[in-house]
Amino acid sequence: MKLGQWMGLLALIASCYILWQIRQALLLLFAAVVLATALNRLARYLQKFGLKRSIAVLLSVSFLILIFVGLFLIIVPPFTQQFQQLTQRAPQGIERLNQWIDQFEGRFSGQFGQRLPNLDVNDIMQQLQPLFNQLVGGAGAFVGNTLGVILSFLLVIVLTLMTLAEPLSYRKAFIQLFPSFYRRRVDGILDECEIALGRWVIGALISMSVIAFLSLIGLSVLQVPLPLAHAVVAGFLNLIPNIGPTLSVIPPMTIALLDSPLKSGFVFILYFLIQQFESNVLTPYVMAQQVSLLPAVTLIAQVFFATFFGFLGLLLALPLTVVAQVWIREALIKDILNQWSASPKTLAAIDYAIHEEQDSIGVTASLPEKYLPEQKPDIPAPAENEDPDNQ
């Protein structure tokens, strides 16, 4: 290799290393781009009613702020109150469990040689004391992580507002990173990415709304406390396929357990049925209308991004997959692989290898005509003493 090639290879390795070190910042930037794309789509919709761009953007941002404030008021205060009630009613639940144990012993006392142990609240508190100490010791780390999450969230909001204010300037700056002959093509690929992300946002909102509505109805019928808060959490966690619905069932089951274990079991059955409906009916239909992602590809993408990028990668796995799908289809398949043609000698070698393989197994066939080079018909040349006009 020449010196210039070695320098290029070292520059490529250094660039990959730097990108890997700042991968979390790049994910936050991508989250801001996704959010800005959704708000920009809403702003363009509002502009159809004759509003100016600035007013439409302001209304879109105000709508986003109202959503965040509403989610906070719906979820945080009621869950805090329920957690306090949970800690207060935990001893009552233990006493009720002791009563069930006594009833069980009374019915089946002849079938057991020894009594089942009762649960003492004081003993349980003593056994849980080391756990409480660990929790208190890790409070500092928890507060630090919480502050980190808040700062990351604020950074995403700021980047979203900056991107939404001048989207064309950032778009042109990104296009300048590519060679001049490919910039027009990159501009078209970015349009495809914007359309795909917009469709994914619409599909995700539809799925979230349906899951939240079904959860609200089911929890209201079962008379579980805070049905609206649980329904909102279930709809929001539906953004994380396969994992989010599993996490969303924990809060309502825990709160329903305070009333009755049977009610907690009904909550589990309710969420299981909703999850089956979402996985087998709702998501395939909605995403087929919006973006075409195979279920296996979705699961593999979640595992990949969660392994290398953590929880933020898991949260952004689907939009990252949507964008990657567009770039692979447009840049790799259409612009490289579909334009990659082999020479006639290479095709002849392939045809010869196929014939050899087929002859060894007793099959005779030829290479399909679409893979063979186009051959021009042979036109006989006119004789030397013959006038071509008289032929």
C-alpha positions in Angstrom: 0.0 0.0 0.0 1.1 3.5 -0.7 1.5 6.2 1.9 -1.7 7.9 0.9 -3.6 4.7 1.2 -2.1 4.1 4.7 -3.1 7.6 5.7 -6.7 7.0 4.5 -6.9 3.8 6.4 -5.6 5.4 9.6 -8.1 8.3 9.1 -11.0 5.8 8.7 -10.0 3.9 11.9 -9.7 7.1 13.9 -13.1 8.3 12.6 -14.7 5.0 13.6 -13.1 5.2 17.1 -14.3 8.7 17.6 -17.8 7.9 16.5 -17.9 5.0 18.8 -16.8 7.1 21.8 -19.6 9.7 21.1 -22.3 7.1 20.2 -24.6 8.3 23.1 -24.4 11.9 21.9 -25.2 10.7 18.3 -28.2 8.8 19.6 -29.4 11.9 21.4 -29.0 13.8 18.2 -30.9 11.2 16.3 -33.7 11.4 18.9 -33.9 15.1 18.3 -34.1 14.6 14.6 -37.0 12.1 15.0 -38.8 14.5 17.3 -38.1 17.4 15.0 -39.4 15.4 12.0 -42.7 14.7 13.8 -43.1 18.4 14.8 -42.2 19.6 11.3 -44.8 17.3 9.9 -47.4 18.8 12.3 -46.2 22.3 11.4 -46.6 21.6 7.7 -50.1 20.4 8.3 -51.0 23.6 10.2 -49.5 25.7 7.4 -52.2 24.2 5.1 -54.7 26.3 7.0 -52.9 29.6 6.0 -50.7 29.9 9.1 -47.2 31.2 8.8 -44.2 28.9 9.4 -43.2 30.6 12.7 -46.7 30.4 14.1 -47.2 26.8 13.0 -43.8 25.8 14.6 -44.8 27.7 17.8 -48.1 25.8 18.0 -46.4 22.5 17.4 -43.9 23.1 20.2 -46.7 24.3 22.5 -48.6 21.1 21.7 -45.5 19.0 22.6 -45.1 20.9 25.9 -48.7 20.3 26.8 -48.3 16.6 26.1 -45.3 16.4 28.5 -47.0 18.3 31.2 -50.2 16.2 30.9 -48.2 13.0 31.1 -46.4 14.2 34.2 -49.6 15.2 35.9 -51.4 12.0 35.0 -48.7 9.6 35.9 -46.3 10.9 38.6 -48.6 12.3 41.4 -51.1 9.3 41.4 -48.3 6.7 41.3 -46.5 8.5 44.2 -49.7 8.3 46.2 -50.2 4.7 45.4 -46.6 3.8 46.3 -47.2 5.4 49.7 -50.3 3.4 50.2 -48.5 0.3 49.1 -45.8 0.7 51.8 -48.6 1.3 54.4 -50.7 -1.7 53.4 -47.8 -4.1 53.0 -48.1 -5.3 56.6 -51.8 -5.8 56.2 -51.1 -7.9 53.1 -48.7 -10.0 55.1 -51.3 -10.5 57.9 -53.8 -11.5 55.2 -51.3 -14.0 53.8 -50.9 -15.5 57.3 -54.7 -15.9 57.6 -54.7 -17.8 54.3 -52.0 -20.0 55.5 -54.0 -20.8 58.7 -57.1 -21.6 56.6 -55.0 -23.8 54.4 -53.6 -25.7 57.4 -57.1 -26.1 58.8 -58.4 -27.7 55.7 -55.4 -29.9 54.9 -53.9 -30.4 58.4 -54.1 -34.2 58.1 -52.1 -34.3 54.9 -49.0 -32.4 56.2 -46.7 -33.6 58.9 -45.6 -30.1 60.0 -47.1 -26.7 60.2 -46.5 -24.1 57.5 -44.5 -21.2 58.9 -46.3 -18.0 59.6 -44.9 -14.7 58.4 -43.8 -12.2 61.1 -43.7 -8.5 60.0 -40.8 -7.8 62.4 -38.7 -10.7 61.1 -39.4 -9.6 57.5 -38.4 -6.1 58.3 -35.1 -7.3 59.8 -34.4 -9.5 56.8 -35.1 -6.6 54.5 -32.9 -4.2 56.5 -29.7 -5.0 54.4 -31.7 -4.4 51.3 -32.8 -1.0 52.6 -29.2 -0.1 53.5 -28.1 -0.9 49.9 -30.9 1.2 48.5 -29.9 4.1 50.7 -26.3 3.6 49.8 -27.2 3.7 46.1 -29.4 6.7 46.4 -26.5 9.0 45.3 -26.0 7.0 42.2 -29.7 7.0 41.5 -29.9 10.7 41.9 -26.9 11.1 39.6 -28.5 8.9 36.9 -31.8 10.8 37.3 -30.0 14.1 36.8 -28.2 12.6 33.7 -31.5 11.5 32.3 -33.0 15.0 32.9 -30.0 16.7 31.3 -30.2 14.4 28.3 -33.9 15.1 27.9 -33.3 18.8 28.0 -30.5 18.5 25.4 -32.9 16.6 23.1 -35.5 19.3 23.5 -32.9 22.1 22.7 -31.6 20.3 19.7 -35.1 19.7 18.5 -36.0 23.4 18.7 -32.7 24.3 16.9 -33.3 21.8 14.2 -36.9 22.8 13.8 -36.0 26.5 13.5 -33.8 26.1 10.5 -34.1 22.5 9.1 -32.8 23.4 5.6 -29.5 24.8 6.9 -28.7 21.5 8.9 -29.9 19.5 5.9 -27.5 21.3 3.5 -24.6 20.9 6.0 -25.2 17.2 6.2 -25.3 16.9 2.4 -22.0 18.7 2.1 -20.3 15.7 3.8 -20.8 13.6 0.6 -19.0 13.9 -2.8 -20.5 16.5 -5.2 -21.7 14.0 -7.7 -23.8 12.2 -5.1 -25.3 15.2 -3.2 -28.4 15.4 -5.3 -29.0 11.6 -4.7 -28.4 12.1 -0.9 -31.0 14.9 -0.9 -33.6 12.4 -2.4 -32.6 9.7 0.2 -33.2 12.2 3.0 -36.6 12.9 1.6 -37.4 9.2 1.7 -36.1 9.0 5.3 -38.3 11.9 6.3 -41.4 10.2 4.7 -40.5 6.9 6.4 -40.0 8.5 9.8 -43.3 10.4 9.5 -45.2 7.2 8.6 -43.6 5.4 11.6 -44.6 8.2 13.9 -48.2 8.0 12.7 -48.2 4.3 13.1 -46.7 4.4 16.6 -49.3 7.0 17.7 -52.2 4.9 16.4 -50.9 1.8 18.2 -50.3 3.8 21.4 -53.8 5.2 21.3 -55.5 1.9 20.7 -53.5 0.1 23.5 -54.2 2.9 25.9 -57.9 2.9 25.1 -58.2 -0.9 25.5 -56.2 -0.8 28.8 -58.4 2.0 30.1 -61.6 0.1 29.4 -60.3 -3.2 30.8 -58.9 -1.7 34.0 -62.1 0.3 34.6 -64.2 -2.8 34.3 -61.9 -4.6 36.7 -62.1 -1.6 39.1 -58.3 -1.2 39.4 -57.2 2.1 40.9 -55.7 4.7 38.6 -56.9 3.2 35.3 -56.1 6.3 33.3 -52.5 6.5 34.6 -51.9 2.7 33.9 -53.4 3.1 30.4 -51.1 6.0 29.5 -48.1 4.1 30.8 -49.2 1.0 28.7 -49.6 3.2 25.6 -46.2 4.9 26.1 -44.3 1.7 26.7 -45.8 0.3 23.5 -43.1 2.3 21.8 -40.7 -0.5 22.8 -42.1 -3.6 21.1 -41.9 -7.0 22.9 -40.4 -5.5 26.0 -42.5 -2.4 26.8 -45.9 -4.3 27.1 -44.2 -6.8 29.6 -43.0 -3.9 31.7 -46.4 -2.1 31.6 -48.2 -5.0 33.3 -46.2 -4.7 36.5 -47.7 -1.5 38.1 -51.4 -2.5 37.7 -50.8 -6.0 38.9 -49.0 -4.7 42.0 -51.7 -2.3 42.9 -54.5 -4.9 42.1 -52.7 -7.3 44.4 -53.5 -5.0 47.4 -57.2 -5.8 46.8 -57.1 -9.4 45.8 -54.7 -11.9 44.2 -57.6 -12.9 41.9 -57.9 -9.4 40.6 -54.2 -9.3 39.9 -54.5 -12.5 37.9 -57.4 -10.9 35.9 -55.1 -7.9 35.2 -52.4 -10.2 33.9 -55.0 -12.0 31.6 -56.3 -8.6 30.4 -52.8 -7.4 29.4 -51.9 -10.7 27.9 -55.0 -10.5 25.6 -54.2 -6.9 24.7 -50.6 -7.9 23.9 -51.8 -10.7 21.6 -54.1 -8.4 19.8 -51.4 -5.8 19.4 -48.7 -8.3 18.2 -50.9 -10.3 15.8 -53.5 -7.9 14.5 -52.8 -4.2 15.3 -49.1 -3.8 14.7 -48.9 -5.9 11.6 -51.8 -4.1 10.0 -50.7 -0.5 11.0 -47.0 -1.0 10.3 -47.8 -2.7 6.9 -49.7 0.5 6.0 -47.0 2.8 7.2 -43.6 1.1 7.1 -42.8 -2.5 6.1 -40.7 -4.0 8.8 -40.5 -7.8 9.3 -41.1 -8.9 13.0 -37.8 -10.8 13.0 -35.9 -7.7 11.8 -37.6 -5.7 14.5 -36.5 -8.1 17.2 -32.9 -8.4 15.9 -32.6 -4.6 15.7 -33.8 -4.3 19.3 -31.2 -6.8 20.5 -28.5 -5.2 18.5 -29.1 -1.6 19.5 -29.8 -2.5 23.1 -26.5 -4.5 23.3 -24.3 -1.8 21.8 -26.1 1.4 22.9 -28.0 0.5 26.0 -31.6 1.6 26.9 -31.5 4.6 24.6 -30.6 2.3 21.7 -33.5 0.0 22.7 -35.9 3.0 22.8 -34.8 4.2 19.4 -34.4 0.8 17.8 -37.4 1.1 15.5 -36.8 4.6 14.0 -33.1 3.7 13.6 -34.2 0.5 11.7 -36.5 2.5 9.6 -33.8 5.0 8.5 -31.3 2.2 8.0 -33.7 0.3 5.8 -34.1 3.4 3.6 -30.4 3.9 3.2 -29.7 0.2 2.5 -32.5 0.1 -0.1 -31.6 3.3 -1.8 -27.8 3.6 -1.5 -26.6 0.1 -1.3 -29.1 -1.9 -3.3 -30.2 0.6 -6.0 -27.0 2.6 -6.4 -24.4 -0.1 -6.0 -25.6 -3.7 -6.2 -28.2 -3.1 -9.0 -25.6 -1.2 -11.0 -22.9 -3.8 -10.5 -22.5 -5.6 -13.9 -20.0 -8.3 -14.6 -17.8 -8.6 -17.7 -18.7 -11.2 -20.4 -15.7 -13.2 -19.4 -17.0 -13.4 -15.8 -20.4 -14.4 -17.0 -19.0 -17.1 -19.3 -16.9 -18.5 -16.3 -20.1 -18.6 -14.2 -22.0 -20.3 -17.0 -19.1 -22.9 -17.4 -19.1 -23.6 -13.6 -22.9 -24.1 -13.6 -22.6 -26.5 -16.5 -19.8 -28.4 -14.8 -21.9 -28.7 -11.6 -25.0 -29.7 -13.4 -23.2 -32.3 -15.5 -21.8 -33.9 -12.3 -25.3 -34.5 -11.0 -26.9 -35.3 -14.4 -28.8 -32.1 -14.9 -28.5 -30.1 -18.1 -29.5 -26.4 -18.1 -28.0 -23.1 -19.1 -27.6 -19.7 -17.5 -30.8 -17.6 -17.7 -30.8 -15.2 -20.6 -31.2 -12.2 -18.4 -27.8 -12.8 -16.9 -26.1 -13.2 -20.3 -24.6 -10.2 -22.0 -26.6 -8.7 -24.9 -25.3 -10.0 -28.2 -25.8 -8.1 -31.4 -27.0 -10.1 -34.5 -24.3 -10.9 -37.0 -24.8 -8.8 -40.3 -22.7 -10.1 -43.2 -20.4 -7.6 -44.7 -20.9 -6.6 -48.4 -18.6 -8.1 -51.0 -15.7 -5.9 -52.2 -16.9 -5.6 -55.8 -20.6 -5.4 -54.9 -22.5 -2.2 -54.6 -24.3 -2.1 -51.2 -27.2 0.0 -52.8 -28.0 -2.8 -55.2 -28.4 -5.5 -52.5 
